[in-house]
Amino acid sequence: MSKTRCFLNRSTASSSLEIALRNSVHEQLTSATGSETWWTLLPLAADQETMLRKAADALRRERKPLDAGRGVAELSFGFWTSLFGPRYSALWNNHLVKAFPRRPLQRSEIQVRLNSIRKLRNRVAHHEPILSRPLQKDVNQIFDTLSWIDPVTARWVRSNSSFGERYQSYRSMFPAVPNRQK
């Protein structure tokens, strides 16, 4: 396992946030439109339409049914985070704000937070260097964002995360690696 994945394993905090986010958004938009395939009823931008087509193509290639649950699961974190951009302000004001029931937020605040987390997650997924980042702050940001959606899940993920001990072990072995504070 690479050093990057050792610290921020995709199967833990960031993946849990991704799942909680997509499920919460899907729940809100299903409720708002009355359809589990809400994406067929909303005016989405070309970027999101392309992501939807790619998800459907992937399911077809794998010979999986094109049902709502599989479609939601197949969509990328980028799709979900893009729904918090400025072009979707009305969607935020009327529906997506409810995806974060534990904290009142501005759309721009959640967009910046989710994009930061998405970029970190992508760096990890592509085995890019992250060790000079303020990783404890990054991971806390993921836990905090998850708690805005579902505090019970956030507590469970935090209690089952081994990030803290692995990170402290690394810092004690390699203290010379600079840790930029943002």
Backbone as ProteinMPNN parsed JSONL, in Angstrom:
{"seq_chain_A": "MSKTRCFLNRSTASSSLEIALRNSVHEQLTSATGSETWWTLLPLAADQETMLRKAADALRRERKPLDAGRGVAELSFGFWTSLFGPRYSALWNNHLVKAFPRRPLQRSEIQVRLNSIRKLRNRVAHHEPILSRPLQKDVNQIFDTLSWIDPVTARWVRSNSSFGERYQSYRSMFPAVPNRQK", "coords_chain_A": {"N_chain_A": [[0.851, -1.17, 0.0], [0.548, 2.218, -0.829], [2.21, 5.098, 0.649], [0.49, 7.261, 0.69], [-2.135, 6.116, 0.543], [-2.036, 4.693, 2.851], [-2.48, 6.553, 4.858], [-4.913, 7.872, 4.321], [-7.125, 6.065, 3.698], [-9.265, 5.152, 1.122], [-11.504, 3.716, 1.741], [-12.588, 4.537, 4.074], [-13.116, 7.363, 5.912], [-13.43, 9.394, 3.806], [-14.807, 7.954, 1.822], [-17.066, 7.203, 3.266], [-18.214, 9.7, 3.709], [-18.77, 10.379, 1.044], [-20.727, 8.456, 0.387], [-22.735, 9.032, 2.299], [-23.337, 11.667, 1.541], [-24.281, 11.367, -1.151], [-26.487, 9.722, -0.684], [-28.075, 11.33, 0.982], [-28.546, 13.593, -0.651], [-29.822, 12.317, -2.788], [-32.11, 11.369, -1.457], [-33.353, 13.813, -0.728], [-33.848, 14.997, -3.268], [-35.395, 13.054, -4.491], [-37.643, 13.156, -2.86], [-38.423, 15.803, -3.402], [-39.056, 15.773, -6.141], [-40.676, 13.61, -6.445], [-39.824, 11.358, -7.688], [-37.608, 8.627, -8.074], [-35.774, 8.748, -10.053], [-34.886, 11.403, -10.349], [-33.074, 12.936, -11.761], [-33.848, 12.861, -14.363], [-35.81, 14.695, -14.494], [-34.94, 17.192, -13.752], [-33.363, 20.254, -14.768], [-30.302, 19.756, -15.712], [-26.843, 20.651, -16.008], [-24.622, 20.43, -18.871], [-22.242, 19.1, -18.139], [-23.031, 17.494, -15.953], [-24.948, 15.936, -17.203], [-23.32, 14.497, -18.932], [-21.84, 13.015, -17.065], [-23.913, 11.443, -16.042], [-24.578, 9.932, -18.336], [-22.166, 8.491, -18.649], [-22.205, 6.951, -16.319], [-24.493, 5.382, -16.779], [-23.632, 4.043, -19.084], [-21.5, 2.555, -18.014], [-22.874, 0.809, -16.321], [-24.379, -0.603, -18.221], [-22.285, -1.866, -19.667], [-21.395, -3.59, -17.689], [-23.524, -5.185, -17.574], [-25.591, -4.687, -15.782], [-28.688, -3.892, -14.18], [-30.399, -0.84, -15.053], [-31.325, 0.702, -12.756], [-32.576, 3.071, -10.276], [-31.146, 2.978, -7.796], [-28.703, 1.688, -8.462], [-27.801, 3.494, -10.359], [-27.432, 5.851, -8.833], [-25.404, 4.992, -7.106], [-23.371, 4.557, -8.933], [-22.654, 7.028, -9.886], [-20.165, 9.587, -9.838], [-18.176, 11.104, -7.175], [-17.583, 13.639, -7.953], [-19.829, 14.327, -9.498], [-21.805, 14.567, -7.508], [-20.747, 16.594, -5.866], [-20.741, 18.674, -7.662], [-23.348, 19.525, -7.787], [-23.621, 21.478, -5.936], [-22.723, 23.812, -6.89], [-22.759, 27.274, -8.122], [-24.644, 27.455, -10.231], [-26.705, 25.918, -9.405], [-28.142, 27.201, -7.417], [-30.896, 27.695, -6.836], [-31.829, 25.097, -6.554], [-30.363, 24.384, -4.314], [-31.391, 26.23, -2.372], [-34.08, 25.444, -2.234], [-34.096, 22.67, -1.83], [-31.582, 21.111, -1.543], [-30.281, 22.15, 0.692], [-31.455, 20.85, 2.753], [-30.162, 18.459, 2.83], [-28.189, 18.661, 4.613], [-28.947, 18.495, 7.492], [-28.029, 19.007, 10.064], [-26.639, 21.334, 10.367], [-26.884, 24.7, 9.64], [-26.042, 26.083, 6.579], [-24.313, 28.063, 4.125], [-24.656, 27.87, 0.605], [-22.315, 28.353, -0.877], [-20.344, 27.924, 1.052], [-20.538, 25.164, 1.597], [-19.979, 24.208, -0.94], [-17.272, 24.972, -1.335], [-16.091, 23.501, 0.754], [-16.766, 20.805, 0.053], [-15.508, 20.605, -2.463], [-12.827, 20.883, -1.747], [-12.46, 18.565, -0.213], [-13.035, 16.66, -2.186], [-10.917, 17.094, -3.975], [-8.715, 16.356, -2.368], [-9.388, 13.649, -1.923], [-9.194, 12.724, -4.571], [-6.463, 13.109, -5.026], [-5.428, 11.203, -3.275], [-6.545, 8.877, -4.403], [-5.174, 8.809, -6.799], [-2.646, 8.358, -6.044], [-1.02, 10.542, -5.433], [1.291, 12.878, -3.912], [0.639, 13.693, -0.517], [1.62, 14.148, 1.948], [2.733, 16.508, 2.887], [0.641, 18.04, 3.5], [-1.775, 19.471, 5.818], [-2.808, 17.011, 7.266], [-4.268, 16.041, 9.505], [-6.036, 18.105, 9.966], [-7.39, 18.04, 7.496], [-8.658, 15.516, 7.634], [-10.257, 15.884, 9.898], [-11.948, 17.811, 8.846], [-13.378, 16.274, 7.016], [-14.714, 14.506, 8.774], [-16.243, 16.403, 10.218], [-17.881, 17.47, 8.182], [-19.29, 15.183, 7.456], [-20.675, 14.831, 9.841], [-22.484, 16.917, 9.711], [-24.333, 15.933, 7.998], [-25.061, 13.38, 8.984], [-24.824, 12.702, 12.182], [-24.591, 10.344, 13.713], [-23.527, 8.405, 11.991], [-21.12, 9.742, 11.472], [-19.879, 9.674, 14.013], [-19.534, 6.894, 14.272], [-17.835, 6.312, 12.091], [-15.599, 7.88, 12.782], [-14.871, 6.625, 15.192], [-14.045, 4.182, 14.247], [-11.925, 4.711, 12.676], [-8.521, 4.478, 11.827], [-6.789, 6.419, 11.288], [-5.611, 8.459, 12.951], [-3.761, 7.13, 14.726], [-2.06, 5.911, 12.842], [-1.097, 8.137, 11.481], [0.219, 9.568, 13.536], [2.196, 7.712, 14.151], [3.644, 7.72, 11.754], [4.52, 10.424, 11.738], [6.191, 10.373, 13.955], [8.206, 8.704, 13.073], [9.143, 10.008, 10.781], [9.801, 12.906, 11.201], [10.831, 15.049, 9.803], [9.461, 15.666, 7.492], [7.881, 18.338, 6.047], [4.967, 19.933, 7.329], [2.569, 21.576, 6.046], [0.545, 24.174, 7.134], [-2.667, 25.196, 6.475]], "CA_chain_A": [[0.0, 0.0, 0.0], [1.362, 3.428, -0.886], [2.154, 5.944, 1.85], [-0.713, 8.078, 0.605], [-3.31, 5.33, 0.91], [-1.882, 4.276, 4.24], [-3.007, 7.575, 5.749], [-6.29, 8.268, 4.054], [-7.683, 4.969, 2.945], [-10.524, 5.547, 0.501], [-12.644, 2.945, 2.236], [-12.969, 4.995, 5.406], [-13.795, 8.64, 6.102], [-13.852, 10.068, 2.574], [-15.841, 7.13, 1.184], [-18.282, 7.303, 4.076], [-18.809, 10.99, 3.395], [-19.315, 10.303, -0.313], [-21.961, 7.668, 0.436], [-23.737, 9.794, 3.053], [-23.728, 12.812, 0.725], [-25.126, 10.953, -2.276], [-27.769, 9.218, -0.181], [-28.85, 12.458, 1.484], [-28.977, 14.371, -1.812], [-30.811, 11.499, -3.504], [-33.343, 11.376, -0.656], [-33.989, 15.128, -0.839], [-34.325, 15.248, -4.621], [-36.496, 12.114, -4.715], [-38.793, 13.736, -2.163], [-38.829, 17.035, -4.076], [-39.602, 15.525, -7.479], [-41.585, 12.467, -6.433], [-39.269, 10.323, -8.568], [-36.25, 8.169, -7.761], [-34.912, 9.139, -11.172], [-35.049, 12.851, -10.354], [-32.16, 13.552, -12.731], [-34.548, 12.959, -15.649], [-36.805, 15.762, -14.369], [-34.294, 18.462, -13.43], [-32.482, 20.793, -15.817], [-28.901, 19.639, -15.313], [-25.86, 21.187, -16.954], [-24.027, 19.448, -19.781], [-21.249, 18.296, -17.397], [-23.732, 16.488, -15.163], [-25.568, 15.024, -18.17], [-22.241, 13.612, -19.385], [-21.564, 12.08, -15.96], [-25.037, 10.498, -16.008], [-24.405, 9.004, -19.466], [-21.039, 7.6, -18.345], [-22.657, 6.005, -15.298], [-25.398, 4.435, -17.447], [-22.791, 3.21, -19.963], [-20.754, 1.608, -17.174], [-23.816, -0.23, -15.878], [-24.676, -1.442, -19.392], [-21.104, -2.709, -19.93], [-21.352, -4.627, -16.654], [-24.803, -5.898, -17.694], [-26.371, -4.463, -14.562], [-29.922, -3.133, -14.451], [-30.309, 0.615, -14.951], [-32.303, 1.198, -11.787], [-32.158, 4.293, -9.573], [-30.126, 2.687, -6.789], [-27.42, 1.445, -9.113], [-27.402, 4.751, -10.987], [-26.938, 6.734, -7.767], [-24.126, 4.446, -6.626], [-22.368, 4.613, -10.0], [-22.244, 8.411, -10.135], [-18.916, 9.957, -9.16], [-18.204, 12.135, -6.148], [-17.605, 14.893, -8.699], [-21.223, 14.626, -9.85], [-22.531, 15.014, -6.322], [-20.24, 17.89, -5.408], [-21.081, 19.703, -8.655], [-24.712, 19.997, -7.535], [-23.564, 22.571, -4.969], [-22.177, 24.971, -7.581], [-23.655, 28.434, -8.208], [-25.751, 27.277, -11.185], [-27.785, 25.182, -8.741], [-28.555, 27.949, -6.218], [-32.321, 27.467, -6.55], [-31.928, 23.72, -6.06], [-29.852, 24.449, -2.94], [-32.329, 26.951, -1.505], [-35.358, 24.741, -2.099], [-34.023, 21.244, -1.515], [-30.304, 20.529, -1.128], [-29.926, 22.602, 2.038], [-31.989, 19.839, 3.678], [-29.223, 17.331, 2.859], [-27.308, 18.942, 5.753], [-29.915, 18.892, 8.524], [-27.408, 19.271, 11.36], [-25.921, 22.605, 10.405], [-27.277, 25.637, 8.582], [-24.875, 26.458, 5.788], [-24.47, 28.75, 2.853], [-24.302, 26.997, -0.508], [-20.909, 28.562, -1.233], [-19.515, 27.302, 2.089], [-20.508, 23.709, 1.401], [-19.303, 23.958, -2.214], [-15.825, 25.062, -1.097], [-15.716, 22.367, 1.608], [-16.84, 19.554, -0.712], [-14.474, 20.597, -3.496], [-11.557, 20.634, -1.071], [-12.441, 17.141, 0.136], [-12.977, 15.907, -3.447], [-9.55, 17.194, -4.493], [-7.875, 15.502, -1.523], [-9.751, 12.267, -2.231], [-8.625, 12.399, -5.876], [-5.001, 12.983, -4.857], [-5.209, 9.893, -2.656], [-6.895, 7.842, -5.382], [-4.176, 8.806, -7.87], [-1.341, 8.151, -5.398], [-0.234, 11.772, -5.463], [1.807, 13.203, -2.578], [-0.224, 14.46, 0.38], [2.208, 14.15, 3.282], [3.057, 17.853, 3.355], [-0.633, 18.697, 3.823], [-2.212, 19.364, 7.217], [-3.716, 15.871, 7.139], [-5.206, 15.939, 10.627], [-7.071, 19.109, 9.676], [-8.171, 17.51, 6.377], [-9.512, 14.417, 8.098], [-11.277, 16.49, 10.763], [-12.912, 18.47, 7.961], [-14.243, 15.209, 6.494], [-15.589, 14.078, 9.874], [-17.192, 17.483, 10.506], [-18.855, 17.532, 7.092], [-20.141, 13.997, 7.613], [-21.56, 15.047, 10.994], [-23.56, 17.829, 9.298], [-25.325, 15.104, 7.309], [-25.522, 12.31, 9.872], [-23.876, 12.629, 13.299], [-24.394, 8.961, 14.174], [-22.552, 7.818, 11.063], [-19.835, 10.412, 11.693], [-19.271, 9.117, 15.236], [-19.124, 5.514, 13.989], [-16.664, 6.355, 11.204], [-14.467, 8.39, 13.566], [-14.455, 5.616, 16.18], [-13.445, 3.048, 13.543], [-10.821, 5.185, 11.854], [-7.185, 4.299, 12.4], [-5.952, 7.489, 10.753], [-4.846, 9.158, 13.992], [-2.596, 6.354, 15.182], [-1.125, 5.727, 11.725], [-0.468, 9.42, 11.203], [1.166, 9.844, 14.626], [3.317, 6.796, 13.975], [4.437, 8.241, 10.648], [5.17, 11.673, 12.162], [7.295, 10.077, 14.878], [9.286, 8.08, 12.3], [9.647, 10.935, 9.775], [9.411, 14.249, 11.619], [11.402, 16.088, 8.938], [8.555, 16.005, 6.398], [7.156, 19.552, 6.437], [3.527, 19.824, 7.411], [2.028, 22.909, 5.777], [-0.739, 24.51, 7.752], [-3.447, 26.109, 5.627]], "C_chain_A": [[0.895, 1.23, 0.0], [1.234, 4.209, 0.414], [0.873, 6.77, 1.857], [-1.93, 7.297, 1.075], [-3.239, 4.858, 2.348], [-2.557, 5.275, 5.175], [-4.477, 7.876, 5.533], [-6.925, 7.225, 3.154], [-9.058, 5.349, 2.421], [-11.72, 4.804, 1.077], [-13.102, 3.427, 3.602], [-13.686, 6.337, 5.344], [-14.289, 9.265, 4.8], [-14.932, 9.271, 1.846], [-17.148, 7.186, 1.952], [-18.987, 8.623, 3.825], [-19.461, 10.948, 2.017], [-20.655, 9.563, -0.317], [-23.067, 8.431, 1.16], [-24.246, 10.977, 2.238], [-24.667, 12.375, -0.386], [-26.478, 10.453, -1.792], [-28.66, 10.349, 0.308], [-29.39, 13.313, 0.335], [-30.055, 13.604, -2.57], [-32.15, 11.499, -2.767], [-34.084, 12.706, -0.811], [-34.573, 15.365, -2.228], [-35.423, 14.267, -5.03], [-37.769, 12.659, -4.078], [-39.33, 14.953, -2.913], [-39.53, 16.772, -5.406], [-40.646, 14.414, -7.5], [-41.098, 11.319, -7.301], [-37.865, 9.938, -8.123], [-35.267, 8.481, -8.88], [-35.068, 10.646, -11.404], [-34.194, 13.534, -11.402], [-32.798, 13.653, -14.108], [-35.533, 14.119, -15.662], [-36.193, 17.141, -14.131], [-33.435, 18.947, -14.591], [-31.024, 20.785, -15.336], [-28.003, 20.19, -16.411], [-25.256, 20.054, -17.778], [-23.029, 18.546, -19.064], [-21.935, 17.161, -16.628], [-24.421, 15.472, -16.075], [-24.531, 14.022, -18.682], [-21.914, 12.577, -18.313], [-22.677, 11.036, -15.844], [-24.923, 9.469, -17.131], [-23.28, 8.008, -19.196], [-21.435, 6.554, -17.314], [-23.565, 4.954, -15.921], [-24.612, 3.505, -18.365], [-22.032, 2.162, -19.161], [-21.669, 0.482, -16.699], [-24.179, -1.163, -17.033], [-23.516, -2.391, -19.697], [-21.018, -3.863, -18.943], [-22.625, -5.468, -16.631], [-25.62, -5.851, -16.403], [-27.622, -3.676, -14.92], [-29.71, -1.634, -14.25], [-31.386, 1.139, -14.002], [-31.719, 2.384, -11.016], [-31.034, 4.029, -8.575], [-28.755, 2.466, -7.386], [-26.891, 2.718, -9.777], [-26.799, 5.716, -9.975], [-25.56, 6.274, -7.309], [-23.016, 4.589, -7.671], [-21.859, 6.032, -10.258], [-21.045, 8.79, -9.272], [-19.154, 11.002, -8.078], [-18.245, 13.514, -6.813], [-19.012, 15.299, -9.12], [-21.939, 15.233, -8.655], [-22.052, 16.376, -5.854], [-20.612, 19.005, -6.384], [-22.487, 20.267, -8.434], [-24.762, 21.154, -6.535], [-22.939, 23.828, -5.569], [-23.211, 26.083, -7.729], [-24.827, 28.247, -9.168], [-26.938, 26.557, -10.554], [-28.25, 25.879, -7.457], [-30.011, 27.703, -5.854], [-32.532, 26.062, -5.999], [-31.44, 23.644, -4.618], [-30.9, 25.055, -2.006], [-33.606, 26.165, -1.233], [-35.231, 23.313, -1.588], [-32.705, 20.772, -0.909], [-29.842, 20.984, 0.245], [-30.388, 21.574, 3.074], [-31.106, 18.589, 3.741], [-28.23, 17.471, 4.014], [-28.153, 19.394, 6.932], [-29.287, 19.293, 9.854], [-26.642, 20.572, 11.432], [-26.436, 23.505, 9.298], [-26.03, 26.154, 7.867], [-25.278, 27.332, 4.62], [-24.031, 27.779, 1.756], [-22.819, 27.13, -0.838], [-19.969, 27.916, -0.218], [-19.415, 25.795, 1.874], [-19.823, 23.365, 0.076], [-17.789, 23.966, -2.035], [-15.354, 23.851, -0.296], [-15.701, 21.068, 0.8], [-15.779, 19.494, -1.805], [-13.097, 20.337, -2.908], [-11.41, 19.148, -0.735], [-12.321, 16.288, -1.126], [-11.557, 15.933, -4.021], [-8.582, 16.342, -3.684], [-8.125, 14.033, -1.845], [-9.141, 11.838, -3.576], [-7.108, 12.273, -5.815], [-4.664, 11.61, -4.271], [-5.447, 8.793, -3.683], [-5.842, 7.718, -6.485], [-2.76, 8.68, -7.333], [-0.438, 9.374, -5.52], [0.223, 12.111, -4.042], [0.816, 14.056, -1.768], [0.432, 14.685, 1.739], [2.621, 15.531, 3.773], [1.793, 18.649, 3.684], [-0.904, 18.62, 5.32], [-3.265, 18.251, 7.32], [-4.695, 15.736, 8.293], [-6.364, 16.922, 10.429], [-7.978, 18.621, 8.541], [-9.152, 16.44, 6.839], [-10.598, 14.949, 9.03], [-12.354, 17.191, 9.945], [-13.884, 17.44, 7.368], [-15.218, 14.754, 7.575], [-16.647, 15.138, 10.183], [-18.284, 17.553, 9.441], [-19.814, 16.352, 7.165], [-21.123, 14.195, 8.767], [-22.69, 16.018, 10.667], [-24.683, 17.061, 8.609], [-25.93, 14.096, 8.27], [-24.53, 12.128, 11.021], [-23.616, 11.22, 13.801], [-23.368, 8.268, 13.286], [-21.174, 8.435, 11.279], [-19.131, 9.862, 12.936], [-18.761, 7.696, 14.984], [-17.852, 5.502, 13.136], [-15.437, 6.83, 11.98], [-13.957, 7.32, 14.538], [-13.782, 4.412, 15.528], [-12.277, 3.447, 12.65], [-9.495, 4.931, 12.57], [-6.23, 5.392, 11.909], [-5.045, 8.092, 11.821], [-3.603, 8.405, 14.421], [-1.592, 6.138, 14.056], [-0.373, 7.018, 11.428], [0.557, 9.771, 12.275], [2.395, 8.953, 14.516], [4.237, 7.294, 12.861], [5.207, 9.492, 11.079], [6.318, 11.398, 13.12], [8.472, 9.434, 14.142], [9.948, 9.065, 11.338], [9.258, 12.363, 10.121], [9.893, 15.352, 10.68], [10.482, 16.461, 7.778], [7.748, 17.237, 6.819], [5.662, 19.317, 6.397], [2.966, 21.228, 7.268], [0.707, 23.078, 6.51], [-1.437, 25.513, 6.86], [-4.384, 26.893, 6.489]], "O_chain_A": [[1.881, 1.287, 0.735], [0.29, 4.018, 1.181], [0.249, 6.955, 2.901], [-2.679, 7.777, 1.925], [-4.268, 4.647, 2.99], [-3.145, 4.878, 6.18], [-5.206, 8.112, 6.496], [-7.222, 7.487, 1.988], [-9.914, 5.811, 3.176], [-12.854, 5.248, 0.901], [-13.936, 2.774, 4.23], [-14.771, 6.425, 4.769], [-15.461, 9.631, 4.704], [-15.873, 9.855, 1.31], [-18.222, 7.215, 1.351], [-20.214, 8.669, 3.737], [-20.582, 11.428, 1.844], [-21.608, 10.006, -0.959], [-24.204, 8.474, 0.691], [-25.443, 11.265, 2.238], [-25.741, 12.954, -0.549], [-27.503, 10.727, -2.416], [-29.869, 10.332, 0.076], [-30.556, 13.709, 0.348], [-31.079, 14.172, -2.95], [-33.204, 11.617, -3.392], [-35.3, 12.723, -1.003], [-35.683, 15.884, -2.349], [-36.291, 14.613, -5.832], [-38.84, 12.627, -4.684], [-40.542, 15.119, -3.047], [-40.485, 17.466, -5.757], [-41.41, 14.29, -8.458], [-41.863, 10.408, -7.617], [-37.036, 10.799, -7.83], [-34.055, 8.476, -8.664], [-35.347, 11.091, -12.517], [-34.553, 14.607, -11.887], [-32.348, 14.441, -14.939], [-36.039, 14.49, -16.721], [-36.874, 18.154, -14.295], [-32.847, 18.142, -15.313], [-30.583, 21.701, -14.642], [-28.364, 20.191, -17.588], [-25.367, 18.879, -17.427], [-22.97, 17.349, -19.347], [-21.479, 16.018, -16.65], [-24.473, 14.284, -15.755], [-24.831, 12.84, -18.846], [-21.732, 11.398, -18.619], [-22.401, 9.867, -15.575], [-25.142, 8.278, -16.911], [-23.42, 6.818, -19.479], [-21.041, 5.392, -17.425], [-23.427, 3.766, -15.631], [-24.893, 2.308, -18.421], [-21.93, 1.009, -19.581], [-21.262, -0.679, -16.683], [-24.276, -2.376, -16.845], [-23.729, -3.576, -19.954], [-20.623, -4.972, -19.302], [-22.787, -6.347, -15.784], [-26.243, -6.831, -15.997], [-27.611, -2.881, -15.86], [-28.938, -1.215, -13.388], [-32.248, 1.923, -14.399], [-30.522, 2.662, -11.094], [-30.067, 4.79, -8.522], [-27.759, 2.989, -6.886], [-25.689, 2.986, -9.76], [-25.765, 6.33, -10.24], [-24.653, 7.09, -7.146], [-21.846, 4.727, -7.315], [-20.762, 6.216, -10.787], [-20.931, 8.364, -8.122], [-20.177, 11.686, -8.059], [-18.867, 14.442, -6.295], [-19.349, 16.483, -9.101], [-22.592, 16.271, -8.764], [-22.863, 17.225, -5.485], [-20.78, 20.154, -5.976], [-22.773, 21.385, -8.862], [-25.822, 21.74, -6.312], [-22.657, 24.791, -4.856], [-24.399, 25.866, -7.49], [-25.896, 28.817, -8.949], [-28.044, 26.579, -11.095], [-28.699, 25.219, -6.52], [-30.329, 27.519, -4.679], [-33.326, 25.866, -5.079], [-32.02, 22.935, -3.796], [-31.249, 24.467, -0.982], [-34.149, 26.216, -0.13], [-36.163, 22.795, -0.974], [-32.705, 20.105, 0.125], [-29.082, 20.273, 0.902], [-29.786, 21.444, 4.14], [-31.291, 17.75, 4.622], [-27.52, 16.524, 4.352], [-28.085, 20.557, 7.331], [-29.972, 19.873, 10.696], [-26.05, 20.882, 12.466], [-26.427, 23.113, 8.131], [-25.081, 26.607, 8.506], [-26.431, 27.337, 4.187], [-23.135, 26.962, 1.967], [-22.14, 26.126, -1.055], [-18.909, 27.414, -0.592], [-18.329, 25.221, 1.961], [-19.155, 22.335, -0.021], [-17.1, 23.072, -2.526], [-14.336, 23.243, -0.628], [-14.729, 20.314, 0.857], [-15.207, 18.431, -2.046], [-12.286, 19.639, -3.516], [-10.352, 18.557, -0.953], [-11.586, 15.3, -1.136], [-11.056, 14.914, -4.496], [-7.718, 15.675, -4.255], [-7.18, 13.263, -2.019], [-8.634, 10.723, -3.703], [-6.531, 11.417, -6.486], [-3.73, 10.945, -4.718], [-4.634, 7.878, -3.813], [-5.647, 6.636, -7.039], [-1.789, 8.87, -8.067], [0.774, 9.242, -5.691], [-0.397, 11.673, -3.073], [0.238, 15.014, -2.282], [-0.148, 15.35, 2.597], [2.839, 15.709, 4.971], [1.876, 19.804, 4.101], [-0.32, 17.787, 6.013], [-4.459, 18.522, 7.445], [-5.845, 15.351, 8.079], [-7.521, 16.598, 10.695], [-9.198, 18.77, 8.617], [-10.329, 16.461, 6.477], [-11.744, 14.505, 8.956], [-13.531, 17.169, 10.306], [-15.077, 17.713, 7.237], [-16.416, 14.63, 7.319], [-17.816, 14.808, 10.386], [-19.467, 17.679, 9.759], [-21.016, 16.511, 6.958], [-22.276, 13.772, 8.679], [-23.752, 15.95, 11.286], [-25.84, 17.482, 8.631], [-27.15, 13.966, 8.366], [-23.504, 11.47, 10.851], [-22.516, 10.932, 14.273], [-22.448, 7.618, 13.782], [-20.169, 7.723, 11.27], [-17.926, 9.613, 12.91], [-17.672, 7.339, 15.435], [-16.909, 4.767, 13.428], [-14.358, 6.251, 11.851], [-12.749, 7.137, 14.686], [-13.027, 3.696, 16.186], [-11.708, 2.609, 11.95], [-9.378, 5.147, 13.776], [-5.017, 5.298, 12.094], [-3.839, 8.218, 11.611], [-2.514, 8.975, 14.474], [-0.385, 6.18, 14.297], [0.828, 7.003, 11.158], [1.654, 10.227, 11.952], [3.514, 9.403, 14.764], [5.46, 7.289, 13.007], [6.404, 9.608, 10.817], [7.318, 12.115, 13.104], [9.62, 9.607, 14.551], [11.152, 8.987, 11.096], [8.464, 12.974, 9.405], [9.406, 16.48, 10.759], [10.705, 17.487, 7.135], [7.023, 17.201, 7.813], [5.154, 18.594, 5.539], [2.893, 21.981, 8.239], [-0.143, 22.188, 6.485], [-0.875, 26.555, 6.525], [-5.139, 27.724, 5.984]]}, "name": "protein", "num_of_chains": 1, "seq": "MSKTRCFLNRSTASSSLEIALRNSVHEQLTSATGSETWWTLLPLAADQETMLRKAADALRRERKPLDAGRGVAELSFGFWTSLFGPRYSALWNNHLVKAFPRRPLQRSEIQVRLNSIRKLRNRVAHHEPILSRPLQKDVNQIFDTLSWIDPVTARWVRSNSSFGERYQSYRSMFPAVPNRQK"}
